[in-house]
Amino acid sequence: MKIVWLVPLVIAPLLLIEDLDTKNLITIITAIISFVYFVQKQSMEDDKLELEAFSSFNSRYFKLASKIELILNKDEGNNLTDDEKEILDEYFSLCVEEYFYFKKGRISLEIWRNWAHGISATVRSHELIQNYWNKTVRNKVNYGLTLKEVEKYLK
């Protein structure tokens, strides 16, 4: 968030106040500049945290992607193996963590929407995965994440 351009707009009217002495004017200008600096620094820190979370989540997803792809190619008449359930548990936990970060404001709506598209596509693309999602995510700590909640953000 770039708000530096607001500084002259806020300071200019102060210069028109006739009975404002130099000491008070300098104090007010210093306070305004300090506030702008604080807001800018906080915004940069928030961006840094979002980037770190984004990178971490994407890295974890890419480690799972090929394993999930194997499940997606599996015949729907078969059952999930214990190893496949572990892979899906890990993926679903990742989805829940991403949603938690989004709800806490640590991830932007734009990033969450992209992830929501992926979650919806993955879960809906295979009956075995969707059935396992319905059984497991509902019964674990999910911070309100349901397929309906995910798909609310698909636009």
C-alpha positions as CSV (number, residue, x, y, z in Angstrom):
1,M,0.0,0.0,0.0
2,K,1.6,3.2,-1.2
3,I,0.5,6.1,0.9
4,V,3.6,8.3,0.7
5,W,1.9,10.6,-1.8
6,L,-0.6,11.5,1.0
7,V,2.1,13.3,3.1
8,P,2.1,16.5,1.1
9,L,-1.7,16.6,1.0
10,V,-1.9,16.3,4.8
11,I,1.0,18.7,5.5
12,A,0.0,21.5,3.0
13,P,-3.1,22.6,4.9
14,L,-1.0,22.8,8.1
15,L,1.2,25.5,6.5
16,L,-1.9,27.7,6.2
17,I,-2.7,27.7,9.9
18,E,-1.5,31.2,11.0
19,D,-1.1,30.6,14.8
20,L,0.8,27.3,14.5
21,D,4.4,27.9,15.6
22,T,7.4,26.2,14.0
23,K,8.0,23.8,16.9
24,N,4.4,22.4,16.8
25,L,4.5,22.3,13.0
26,I,7.7,20.2,13.0
27,T,6.2,17.9,15.7
28,I,3.0,17.3,13.6
29,I,5.0,16.8,10.4
30,T,7.3,14.3,12.2
31,A,4.3,12.4,13.6
32,I,2.7,12.2,10.1
33,I,6.0,11.0,8.5
34,S,6.5,8.5,11.3
35,F,2.9,7.1,10.9
36,V,3.4,6.8,7.1
37,Y,6.7,5.0,7.6
38,F,5.1,2.6,10.1
39,V,2.2,1.8,7.7
40,Q,4.5,1.3,4.8
41,K,6.8,-0.9,6.8
42,Q,3.9,-3.0,8.1
43,S,2.6,-3.4,4.6
44,M,6.0,-4.7,3.4
45,E,6.1,-7.1,6.3
46,D,2.6,-8.4,5.5
47,D,3.7,-8.9,1.9
48,K,6.8,-10.8,3.0
49,L,4.8,-13.1,5.3
50,E,2.2,-13.7,2.5
51,L,5.0,-14.6,0.0
52,E,6.7,-16.9,2.5
53,A,3.3,-18.7,3.2
54,F,2.5,-18.8,-0.5
55,S,5.9,-20.4,-1.3
56,S,5.7,-22.9,1.5
57,F,2.2,-24.0,0.6
58,N,3.0,-24.3,-3.1
59,S,6.2,-26.2,-2.3
60,R,4.3,-28.7,-0.2
61,Y,1.6,-29.0,-2.9
62,F,4.1,-29.7,-5.6
63,K,5.6,-32.5,-3.5
64,L,2.2,-34.1,-3.4
65,A,1.0,-33.3,-6.9
66,S,2.4,-36.4,-8.7
67,K,1.1,-38.7,-6.0
68,I,-2.4,-37.1,-6.3
69,E,-2.2,-37.5,-10.0
70,L,-1.8,-41.2,-9.6
71,I,-4.9,-41.3,-7.4
72,L,-6.8,-39.3,-10.0
73,N,-5.9,-41.9,-12.7
74,K,-7.0,-44.7,-10.5
75,D,-10.1,-46.8,-11.5
76,E,-13.1,-45.6,-9.5
77,G,-14.1,-49.1,-8.8
78,N,-11.1,-49.7,-6.6
79,N,-10.7,-48.6,-3.0
80,L,-8.1,-46.3,-1.7
81,T,-5.0,-47.9,-0.2
82,D,-3.7,-46.8,3.2
83,D,-0.8,-45.0,1.4
84,E,-3.3,-43.1,-0.8
85,K,-5.4,-42.1,2.2
86,E,-2.2,-40.7,3.8
87,I,-1.5,-38.7,0.7
88,L,-5.0,-37.4,0.6
89,D,-4.9,-36.6,4.4
90,E,-1.7,-34.6,3.8
91,Y,-3.3,-32.8,0.9
92,F,-6.5,-32.1,2.8
93,S,-4.5,-30.8,5.8
94,L,-2.7,-28.5,3.4
95,C,-6.0,-27.2,2.0
96,V,-7.3,-26.6,5.6
97,E,-4.1,-24.7,6.5
98,E,-4.4,-22.6,3.3
99,Y,-8.0,-21.7,4.2
100,F,-7.0,-20.9,7.8
101,Y,-4.3,-18.5,6.5
102,F,-6.8,-16.9,4.1
103,K,-9.4,-16.5,6.9
104,K,-6.7,-14.9,9.1
105,G,-5.9,-12.4,6.3
106,R,-2.4,-13.8,5.8
107,I,-3.3,-14.8,2.2
108,S,-5.0,-12.5,-0.3
109,L,-8.4,-13.3,-1.9
110,E,-6.7,-13.6,-5.3
111,I,-4.4,-16.3,-4.1
112,W,-7.1,-18.1,-2.2
113,R,-9.4,-18.1,-5.3
114,N,-6.7,-19.8,-7.3
115,W,-6.2,-22.4,-4.6
116,A,-9.9,-22.9,-4.3
117,H,-10.2,-23.6,-8.0
118,G,-7.5,-26.3,-7.6
119,I,-9.1,-27.8,-4.5
120,S,-12.5,-28.0,-6.1
121,A,-11.1,-29.5,-9.3
122,T,-9.1,-32.1,-7.4
123,V,-11.9,-33.1,-5.0
124,R,-14.6,-33.2,-7.7
125,S,-12.5,-34.9,-10.3
126,H,-12.7,-38.4,-8.8
127,E,-15.4,-40.1,-6.8
128,L,-12.9,-41.8,-4.5
129,I,-11.3,-38.5,-3.6
130,Q,-14.7,-36.7,-3.1
131,N,-16.0,-39.5,-0.9
132,Y,-12.8,-39.5,1.2
133,W,-13.0,-35.7,1.5
134,N,-16.6,-35.9,2.7
135,K,-15.6,-38.5,5.3
136,T,-12.3,-37.0,6.6
137,V,-12.5,-33.2,6.4
138,R,-15.8,-33.2,8.1
139,N,-14.4,-35.2,11.0
140,K,-11.2,-33.3,11.6
141,V,-10.3,-29.8,12.6
142,N,-11.2,-27.9,9.4
143,Y,-11.8,-24.3,10.5
144,G,-15.1,-24.3,8.5
145,L,-13.6,-25.6,5.3
146,T,-16.1,-27.5,3.3
147,L,-16.4,-28.0,-0.4
148,K,-19.4,-25.6,-0.4
149,E,-17.1,-23.0,1.4
150,V,-14.3,-23.6,-1.2
151,E,-16.7,-23.2,-4.1
152,K,-18.1,-19.9,-2.7
153,Y,-14.9,-18.3,-3.9
154,L,-14.9,-19.7,-7.5
155,K,-15.5,-16.7,-9.7
